[in-house]
Amino acid sequence: MSAPVAARAAPTVLRHLPIQRGEDESSWTASVEVDEVDRARAREYALLAVLLLAPPDSELLSRLAAIEGDGTRLGRAHAALAAAAREADPDALEREHFRLFLGVGRSELLPYASYYFTGFLNERPLARLRGDLRRLGIEPASGLGQPEDHAGLLCEVMAGFATEAYGAIDPAQQAAFFDTHLKPWFGRFFADLERAADCEFYRQLGSVGGLFIEIETEAFALPA
């Protein structure tokens, strides 16, 4: 499946992702040629994953500040995120990331599928996700620190689909995974992030995420 991403993606920030196929971490290096659209999709998902899972350090902020947008809605959102990165203080972002996603007792947001589906953590949506990951041959690496239904980890899975890091997953299976585990709640989550953020950087991250998920939703709905 090729989604019509109509904006330049960030310079790749894809790391060794903590979701891997089987036991072989080398499988994260795609051995096949990936078309440019899917490569851009992977970069977008990887960018969201990195920023949801941890606050950006000064090096990553410098890379984000160099993103160039274009005239599309997503391109303009990229440009706004880059502008926010240029003004951001890493220490302040670390505190904001903690407030938003970790917290003491409870964070401002709970970026988990189980919570958005049921209002509780570690419920049936997480069990369904784990079952689907097993059926696709995807096993969580040790030491994740988060359940697999964390928004950042789901973004990493989608990045892996786009680069064929797990092998060639049938496009219909990718669409079913997206429709089941991301589509019902990712838009609401990114809208919540825009509202809850106290700093411009995370407000713009919410905007980028929301627009990108709109594009993905439309693309996955297209006939194969």
Buried (B, 14 or more C-beta within 10 A) or exposed (E): BBBEBBBBBBEBBBEEBBBBBEEEEEBBEBEEEBEEBBBBBBBBBBBBBBBBBEBBEEEBBEBBBEBEBEEBBBBBBBBBBBBBBEEBEBEEBBBBBBBBBEEEEEBBBBBBBBBBBBEEBEBEBBEBBBEBBEEBEBBBEEEEEBBBBBBBBBBBBBBBBBBBBBBEBEEEBBBEBBEBBBBEBBBEBBBBBBEBBEBBBBBBBBBBBBBBBBBBBEBBEEEE
